[in-house]
């Protein structure tokens, strides 16, 4: 699990040198990730989780931020 977490977040990683002595500058590459997450829910909990949302259910600071 540690490897999965470390490799899925952005940042730069330094690759090991394959020819030490020939190139002293380490090669860096940027790791990319996304914000998608797969969520499983129990069939019995579906109606509690997937339900209609009223404007009053959304925090005011989010309504202000995402309002037309």
Secondary structure, DSSP 8 states (H G I E B T S, - for coil): -HHHHHHHS-EEEE---SSTTT--S--EEEE-----------GGGHHHHS----GGGS-HHHHHHH--
